[in-house]
Amino acid sequence: MQSLYVAKVGLGGRRSAMEPRFGAGAVLVGLLPGQDPAVLQCAAALAAATGAELVAAYVDPGSYLIEWDPRGDVVAESLNRALDPEDDAASAVVELRPLLDRAASAVGLRSNFHVLGGDPALALGRLAGVLQCAAIVVGARRPGVLAGIDEVLAGSVVHKLLATQHIPVLAIPRVDAH
């Protein structure tokens, strides 16, 4: 399969070529319990169309990253943390892992699942960098007043990813958004 090149436009409008990723890097999808199934379906379709592995990650909002060592490397435990069976993240994994497996097998893909901690956009971005992913797929924010307040206080995951990543970010709108 021919790889597609992605160009990044920097300040001043100058373009710098990025390394080819489609056809080589995995597609990373951020998953949440109760999320619109279209997010995972679109990520699986993109991975299948590009011949990539499907990698999913759940970012536990109640945890933090062990984070970086002094050299700036990502500590392996931050990218796949151990779960306490009493933890809310464990119940999320029980719900999300089978959904990922079904979506991947439906299109003949291999899949991998990670549980992360910390800020969702930063955690997904770090995992995408370590795995050299081709794209990140996330869902648009949940509807409702509380979700809107959370976005104002914590910031939008989509906006943070767009501002910090050097790979394509695909945001899937909710079916019930309109």
Backbone as CSV, one residue per row, in Angstrom:
resi,resn,N_x,N_y,N_z,CA_x,CA_y,CA_z,C_x,C_y,C_z
1,MET,0.844,-1.173,0.000,0.000,0.000,0.000,0.890,1.236,0.000
2,GLN,0.546,2.207,-0.807,1.319,3.435,-0.897,1.051,4.284,0.337
3,SER,2.106,4.846,0.928,1.945,5.701,2.089,1.581,7.108,1.653
4,LEU,0.745,7.764,2.423,0.384,9.142,2.171,1.257,10.038,3.026
5,TYR,1.698,11.151,2.481,2.492,12.106,3.237,1.580,13.189,3.770
6,VAL,1.845,13.611,4.988,1.061,14.652,5.607,1.959,15.863,5.763
7,ALA,1.507,17.013,5.325,2.292,18.240,5.441,1.771,19.066,6.596
8,LYS,2.685,19.716,7.298,2.336,20.587,8.404,2.677,22.011,8.004
9,VAL,1.755,22.909,8.233,2.019,24.315,7.948,2.382,24.974,9.259
10,GLY,3.575,25.540,9.323,4.056,26.198,10.525,3.775,27.685,10.491
11,LEU,4.305,28.402,11.474,4.161,29.849,11.510,4.815,30.445,10.278
12,GLY,4.229,31.454,9.734,4.761,32.079,8.536,4.338,31.363,7.268
13,GLY,3.494,30.329,7.391,2.989,29.634,6.217,3.979,28.691,5.556
14,ARG,5.135,28.463,6.159,6.103,27.531,5.571,5.667,26.110,5.826
15,ARG,5.842,25.264,4.835,5.441,23.864,4.950,6.674,23.012,5.200
16,SER,6.538,22.063,6.090,7.602,21.092,6.312,6.991,19.703,6.214
17,ALA,7.616,18.823,5.456,7.070,17.481,5.250,7.215,16.662,6.519
18,MET,6.206,15.870,6.783,6.258,14.938,7.898,6.540,13.561,7.335
19,GLU,6.949,12.661,8.186,7.192,11.293,7.740,5.879,10.638,7.331
20,PRO,5.918,9.746,6.339,4.683,9.061,5.965,4.208,8.190,7.117
21,ARG,2.929,8.217,7.386,2.406,7.411,8.482,1.288,6.485,8.034
22,PHE,0.386,6.941,7.129,-0.706,6.070,6.723,-0.128,4.855,6.015
23,GLY,-0.603,3.704,6.419,-0.073,2.467,5.876,1.077,1.932,6.706
24,ALA,1.585,2.734,7.642,2.692,2.293,8.484,2.345,2.379,9.965
25,GLY,1.703,3.465,10.377,1.398,3.668,11.784,-0.007,3.236,12.132
26,ALA,-0.213,2.938,13.402,-1.523,2.511,13.903,-2.487,3.693,13.941
27,VAL,-3.768,3.380,14.025,-4.803,4.375,14.266,-5.168,4.265,15.744
28,LEU,-5.021,5.369,16.467,-5.314,5.416,17.901,-6.692,6.025,18.106
29,VAL,-7.526,5.349,18.875,-8.860,5.865,19.183,-9.009,6.001,20.692
30,GLY,-9.481,7.168,21.119,-9.787,7.388,22.524,-11.183,6.895,22.819
31,LEU,-11.316,6.022,23.816,-12.615,5.434,24.151,-13.068,5.846,25.541
32,LEU,-14.384,5.955,25.686,-15.025,6.237,26.967,-16.233,5.326,27.126
33,PRO,-16.567,4.923,28.358,-17.805,4.172,28.556,-19.007,5.014,28.115
34,GLY,-19.944,4.398,27.431,-21.138,5.097,26.985,-20.933,6.009,25.788
35,GLN,-19.762,5.954,25.196,-19.449,6.809,24.053,-20.250,6.398,22.823
36,ASP,-20.487,7.359,21.939,-21.173,7.074,20.685,-20.392,5.993,19.936
37,PRO,-21.025,4.887,19.541,-20.328,3.804,18.844,-19.695,4.243,17.523
38,ALA,-20.153,5.355,16.962,-19.602,5.842,15.689,-18.112,6.165,15.803
39,VAL,-17.650,6.541,16.990,-16.232,6.871,17.164,-15.374,5.637,16.888
40,LEU,-15.696,4.546,17.534,-14.936,3.311,17.340,-15.128,2.766,15.923
41,GLN,-16.329,2.847,15.395,-16.584,2.366,14.037,-15.774,3.141,13.005
42,CYS,-15.706,4.455,13.145,-14.918,5.276,12.206,-13.429,4.976,12.335
43,ALA,-12.953,4.802,13.558,-11.537,4.474,13.750,-11.207,3.125,13.129
44,ALA,-12.080,2.143,13.318,-11.864,0.813,12.729,-11.884,0.890,11.205
45,ALA,-12.796,1.675,10.648,-12.867,1.820,9.193,-11.607,2.489,8.651
46,LEU,-11.108,3.508,9.348,-9.876,4.181,8.917,-8.691,3.222,8.987
47,ALA,-8.589,2.472,10.078,-7.492,1.509,10.218,-7.569,0.443,9.122
48,ALA,-8.759,-0.046,8.838,-8.916,-1.062,7.793,-8.558,-0.498,6.425
49,ALA,-8.970,0.731,6.152,-8.701,1.348,4.849,-7.215,1.598,4.627
50,THR,-6.477,1.807,5.719,-5.048,2.088,5.596,-4.180,0.876,5.934
51,GLY,-4.807,-0.247,6.281,-4.042,-1.445,6.611,-3.285,-1.334,7.918
52,ALA,-3.830,-0.558,8.852,-3.139,-0.293,10.114,-3.714,-1.120,11.256
53,GLU,-2.958,-1.184,12.325,-3.447,-1.770,13.571,-4.381,-0.760,14.234
54,LEU,-5.375,-1.242,14.948,-6.285,-0.391,15.703,-5.863,-0.422,17.166
55,VAL,-5.492,0.739,17.695,-5.077,0.857,19.088,-6.090,1.746,19.790
56,ALA,-6.612,1.274,20.909,-7.569,2.058,21.688,-6.964,2.391,23.037
57,ALA,-7.401,3.525,23.576,-6.937,3.927,24.900,-8.095,4.531,25.676
58,TYR,-8.150,4.165,26.935,-9.061,4.785,27.884,-8.207,5.596,28.835
59,VAL,-8.521,6.875,28.987,-7.776,7.724,29.914,-8.616,7.883,31.161
60,ASP,-8.117,7.351,32.266,-8.814,7.414,33.550,-8.730,8.844,34.073
61,PRO,-9.848,9.551,34.140,-9.802,10.944,34.571,-9.461,11.128,36.046
62,GLY,-9.570,10.061,36.825,-9.289,10.161,38.249,-7.877,9.764,38.627
63,SER,-7.001,9.603,37.657,-5.634,9.191,37.971,-4.647,10.173,37.362
64,TYR,-3.396,9.954,37.648,-2.347,10.812,37.120,-1.266,9.934,36.544
65,LEU,-0.408,10.536,35.760,0.694,9.794,35.162,1.863,9.690,36.123
66,ILE,2.544,8.554,36.098,3.819,8.427,36.787,4.783,9.373,36.097
67,GLU,4.582,9.516,34.827,5.123,10.506,33.923,6.553,10.281,33.518
68,TRP,7.239,11.332,33.350,8.530,11.353,32.680,9.675,11.098,33.645
69,ASP,10.719,10.447,33.167,11.923,10.355,33.966,12.753,11.604,33.660
70,PRO,13.855,11.832,34.386,14.625,13.068,34.189,15.153,13.267,32.766
71,ARG,15.346,12.196,32.001,15.842,12.334,30.624,14.730,12.731,29.668
72,GLY,13.474,12.737,30.140,12.356,13.104,29.284,11.694,11.919,28.616
73,ASP,12.100,10.699,28.949,11.481,9.517,28.364,10.160,9.226,29.069
74,VAL,9.248,8.603,28.358,7.983,8.199,28.952,8.212,6.918,29.735
75,VAL,7.769,6.897,30.968,7.869,5.703,31.794,6.828,4.699,31.296
76,ALA,7.239,3.460,31.075,6.352,2.456,30.484,5.053,2.300,31.266
77,GLU,5.102,2.411,32.582,3.895,2.247,33.385,2.875,3.325,33.082
78,SER,3.308,4.483,32.601,2.374,5.547,32.271,1.560,5.216,31.034
79,LEU,2.068,4.327,30.196,1.383,4.015,28.955,0.520,2.766,29.038
80,ASN,0.563,2.081,30.152,-0.283,0.901,30.334,-0.283,0.556,31.819
81,ARG,-0.999,1.355,32.568,-0.922,1.234,34.016,-1.679,0.020,34.535
82,ALA,-1.236,-0.468,35.685,-1.897,-1.598,36.340,-3.236,-1.125,36.905
83,LEU,-4.202,-2.020,36.923,-5.529,-1.668,37.404,-5.840,-2.345,38.722
84,ASP,-6.426,-1.587,39.614,-6.974,-2.120,40.849,-8.387,-2.596,40.527
85,PRO,-8.737,-3.842,40.864,-10.076,-4.348,40.532,-11.211,-3.486,41.090
86,GLU,-10.943,-2.724,42.148,-11.966,-1.861,42.748,-12.042,-0.497,42.057
87,ASP,-11.132,-0.227,41.149,-11.023,1.064,40.481,-12.088,1.206,39.392
88,ASP,-12.564,2.440,39.184,-13.531,2.701,38.106,-12.944,2.374,36.744
89,ALA,-11.635,2.542,36.587,-10.988,2.237,35.304,-11.117,0.756,34.976
90,ALA,-11.092,-0.096,35.981,-11.228,-1.538,35.738,-12.594,-1.857,35.148
91,SER,-13.642,-1.212,35.652,-14.977,-1.462,35.095,-15.088,-0.890,33.687
92,ALA,-14.388,0.212,33.414,-14.382,0.769,32.055,-13.720,-0.198,31.086
93,VAL,-12.627,-0.826,31.522,-11.932,-1.785,30.668,-12.828,-2.987,30.382
94,VAL,-13.552,-3.439,31.386,-14.460,-4.575,31.206,-15.517,-4.250,30.150
95,GLU,-15.951,-2.994,30.105,-16.941,-2.578,29.109,-16.313,-2.321,27.744
96,LEU,-15.147,-1.671,27.714,-14.571,-1.193,26.449,-13.789,-2.246,25.672
97,ARG,-13.086,-3.108,26.360,-12.240,-4.093,25.664,-13.046,-4.981,24.700
98,PRO,-14.191,-5.531,25.117,-14.966,-6.349,24.172,-15.475,-5.546,22.964
99,LEU,-15.820,-4.269,23.183,-16.254,-3.426,22.062,-15.125,-3.271,21.046
100,LEU,-13.920,-3.044,21.539,-12.753,-2.918,20.660,-12.508,-4.221,19.910
101,ASP,-12.536,-5.332,20.623,-12.286,-6.630,19.985,-13.302,-6.919,18.882
102,ARG,-14.586,-6.630,19.150,-15.624,-6.853,18.137,-15.441,-5.946,16.927
103,ALA,-15.140,-4.672,17.167,-14.970,-3.731,16.053,-13.769,-4.118,15.200
104,ALA,-12.677,-4.523,15.839,-11.471,-4.907,15.099,-11.700,-6.191,14.310
105,SER,-12.307,-7.182,14.939,-12.504,-8.454,14.234,-13.509,-8.315,13.094
106,ALA,-14.454,-7.392,13.210,-15.443,-7.186,12.148,-14.808,-6.727,10.845
107,VAL,-13.660,-6.056,10.939,-12.969,-5.582,9.728,-11.616,-6.271,9.539
108,GLY,-11.380,-7.352,10.308,-10.167,-8.148,10.143,-8.891,-7.476,10.609
109,LEU,-8.970,-6.735,11.717,-7.802,-6.015,12.228,-7.285,-6.606,13.535
110,ARG,-6.009,-6.353,13.782,-5.445,-6.597,15.111,-5.745,-5.361,15.956
111,SER,-5.888,-5.561,17.252,-6.143,-4.414,18.124,-5.309,-4.527,19.390
112,ASN,-5.163,-3.401,20.033,-4.401,-3.295,21.266,-5.123,-2.282,22.141
113,PHE,-5.089,-2.477,23.458,-5.811,-1.601,24.381,-4.883,-1.109,25.478
114,HIS,-4.949,0.185,25.775,-4.128,0.798,26.829,-5.021,1.553,27.793
115,VAL,-4.649,1.545,29.063,-5.293,2.364,30.075,-4.273,3.396,30.506
116,LEU,-4.642,4.666,30.365,-3.735,5.771,30.650,-4.283,6.606,31.788
117,GLY,-3.454,7.488,32.299,-3.881,8.424,33.322,-3.466,9.824,32.936
118,GLY,-4.059,10.798,33.611,-3.680,12.184,33.377,-4.640,12.898,32.450
119,ASP,-4.181,14.026,31.938,-4.970,14.820,31.006,-5.219,14.005,29.742
120,PRO,-6.480,13.835,29.322,-6.763,12.969,28.174,-6.022,13.347,26.897
121,ALA,-5.991,14.621,26.547,-5.326,15.023,25.305,-3.827,14.761,25.373
122,LEU,-3.212,15.100,26.487,-1.767,14.883,26.609,-1.429,13.398,26.662
123,ALA,-2.249,12.619,27.366,-1.995,11.179,27.459,-2.145,10.505,26.096
124,LEU,-3.195,10.850,25.359,-3.376,10.279,24.019,-2.242,10.715,23.092
125,GLY,-1.849,11.957,23.187,-0.752,12.457,22.358,0.562,11.756,22.633
126,ARG,0.848,11.519,23.896,2.092,10.813,24.241,2.075,9.382,23.736
127,LEU,0.932,8.705,23.904,0.836,7.335,23.409,0.984,7.309,21.888
128,ALA,0.338,8.238,21.201,0.449,8.311,19.740,1.901,8.537,19.312
129,GLY,2.616,9.350,20.052,4.027,9.598,19.733,4.897,8.377,19.950
130,VAL,4.693,7.704,21.056,5.494,6.512,21.364,5.230,5.407,20.345
131,LEU,3.971,5.238,19.957,3.607,4.181,19.008,3.767,4.610,17.555
132,GLN,4.091,5.879,17.332,4.200,6.453,15.982,2.922,6.208,15.188
133,CYS,1.817,6.620,15.774,0.510,6.424,15.158,0.328,7.298,13.926
134,ALA,-0.541,6.853,13.034,-0.855,7.595,11.815,-1.901,8.668,12.081
135,ALA,-2.802,8.433,13.018,-3.883,9.367,13.306,-4.461,9.076,14.680
136,ILE,-5.120,10.090,15.233,-5.848,9.954,16.492,-7.316,10.234,16.195
137,VAL,-8.193,9.349,16.655,-9.630,9.504,16.469,-10.273,9.669,17.845
138,VAL,-11.057,10.721,18.002,-11.747,10.972,19.268,-13.174,11.401,18.972
139,GLY,-14.021,11.317,19.975,-15.394,11.761,19.833,-15.537,13.210,20.249
140,ALA,-16.565,13.850,19.712,-16.893,15.204,20.131,-17.433,15.146,21.554
141,ARG,-17.467,16.278,22.204,-17.879,16.292,23.612,-19.296,15.780,23.797
142,ARG,-19.523,15.278,24.983,-20.843,14.787,25.343,-21.823,15.955,25.409
143,PRO,-23.096,15.702,25.144,-24.077,16.789,25.248,-24.389,17.074,26.711
144,GLY,-24.948,18.211,26.961,-25.415,18.542,28.296,-24.638,19.668,28.948
145,VAL,-25.269,20.240,29.962,-24.697,21.385,30.664,-23.423,20.994,31.407
146,LEU,-23.442,19.850,32.105,-22.261,19.444,32.873,-21.059,19.198,31.966
147,ALA,-21.284,18.598,30.805,-20.187,18.378,29.865,-19.646,19.710,29.365
148,GLY,-20.532,20.668,29.135,-20.097,21.998,28.698,-19.280,22.703,29.760
149,ILE,-19.696,22.597,31.016,-18.935,23.202,32.116,-17.573,22.535,32.242
150,ASP,-17.551,21.219,32.137,-16.283,20.484,32.199,-15.339,20.936,31.086
151,GLU,-15.872,21.138,29.889,-15.040,21.579,28.771,-14.488,22.973,29.020
152,VAL,-15.302,23.865,29.603,-14.831,25.210,29.905,-13.719,25.163,30.946
153,LEU,-13.886,24.342,31.969,-12.894,24.268,33.045,-11.632,23.523,32.645
154,ALA,-11.784,22.383,31.985,-10.628,21.539,31.666,-10.126,21.737,30.242
155,GLY,-10.943,22.307,29.378,-10.552,22.474,27.983,-11.029,21.304,27.142
156,SER,-11.133,21.546,25.872,-11.593,20.542,24.937,-10.460,19.595,24.551
157,VAL,-10.723,18.297,24.635,-9.717,17.307,24.235,-9.376,17.486,22.758
158,VAL,-10.398,17.690,21.927,-10.161,17.865,20.493,-9.278,19.077,20.236
159,HIS,-9.588,20.207,20.871,-8.794,21.417,20.657,-7.359,21.246,21.143
160,LYS,-7.183,20.598,22.284,-5.821,20.369,22.785,-5.036,19.464,21.846
161,LEU,-5.686,18.423,21.336,-4.996,17.527,20.397,-4.612,18.277,19.124
162,LEU,-5.529,19.069,18.595,-5.223,19.819,17.370,-4.070,20.799,17.581
163,ALA,-3.964,21.348,18.776,-2.915,22.326,19.059,-1.558,21.686,19.342
164,THR,-1.548,20.411,19.709,-0.282,19.814,20.153,0.247,18.687,19.288
165,GLN,-0.569,18.154,18.368,-0.139,16.971,17.624,0.382,17.301,16.229
166,HIS,1.257,16.448,15.742,1.819,16.579,14.407,1.312,15.490,13.478
167,ILE,0.219,14.866,13.891,-0.442,13.856,13.056,-1.915,14.242,12.962
168,PRO,-2.628,13.717,11.984,-4.046,14.068,11.853,-4.862,13.668,13.080
169,VAL,-5.795,14.530,13.441,-6.747,14.278,14.518,-8.131,14.305,13.892
170,LEU,-8.857,13.218,14.058,-10.194,13.099,13.491,-11.201,13.127,14.629
171,ALA,-12.081,14.142,14.636,-13.114,14.261,15.652,-14.444,13.805,15.060
172,ILE,-15.071,12.848,15.697,-16.321,12.276,15.212,-17.477,12.946,15.952
173,PRO,-18.351,13.646,15.222,-19.479,14.302,15.893,-20.485,13.275,16.402
174,ARG,-21.185,13.641,17.444,-22.224,12.768,17.992,-23.405,12.720,17.035
175,VAL,-24.013,11.568,16.946,-25.188,11.400,16.095,-26.325,12.286,16.603
176,ASP,-26.420,12.422,17.938,-27.520,13.199,18.524,-27.146,14.657,18.755
177,ALA,-26.091,15.146,18.087,-25.619,16.513,18.313,-26.555,17.563,17.741
178,HIS,-27.365,17.213,16.783,-28.227,18.231,16.156,-29.682,17.949,16.401
